[in-house]
């Protein structure tokens, strides 16, 4: 019964958000602050699903300057959990096929996000260069899911190199974001407990180049993996 109630609310709310969101974005299309505004909007919907978001961010999270954010990518719950960590003037990188999802895809593009064809490996260098240009010739930061796909309960998957090459070429730090496991969330459970989302300290890219960029990726992966283990244990205690 709880699941039906939640599905009904979402079927009512989401089309309204997407329709009015698209109309709002048309007034100022491709403005990167749209991503921040809608990220906050979607994260507030976590309450509908009985999820309590424990967002942990440093006091200077909104004034750190340009960077590339990397976050673990689990499943569709990311839309209402990890979205709480989006900061102003941030755009995300998503697969090109998202644009074909009715209403959501159009809102995603109008909000200023970057669409890529992740299956066309011949365009990988072009995509990285486009991300670098967006950073260098504007004041935005970029959010990337370096695993490249949803982990679906398999832990932190290996990272693809695109985010790290882009950070090195753009000369900006990497800021990891970690979200605790959401595999236990159920639509028919009234209280789905706490999900911890934490913005970690920046990782400098100054001493890295194309020859040792894999070392940078390994450092970030280890840092996120260790933090994910700690936060998952803490979330388990909070949810007992």
Secondary structure by P-SEA (a helix, b strand, c coil): caaaaaaaaaaacaaaaaaaaaaaaaacccccaaaaaaaaaaaaaccccccccccccccccccccbbbbbbbbccccccccccccccccbbbbbcccccccaaaaaaaaaabbbbbccccccaaaaaaaaaaaaaaaccbbbbbcccccccccccccccccaaaaaaaaacbbbbbbbbccccccccccccccbbbbbbcccccccccccccaaaaaaaaaaaaaaaaaaaaaaaaaaac
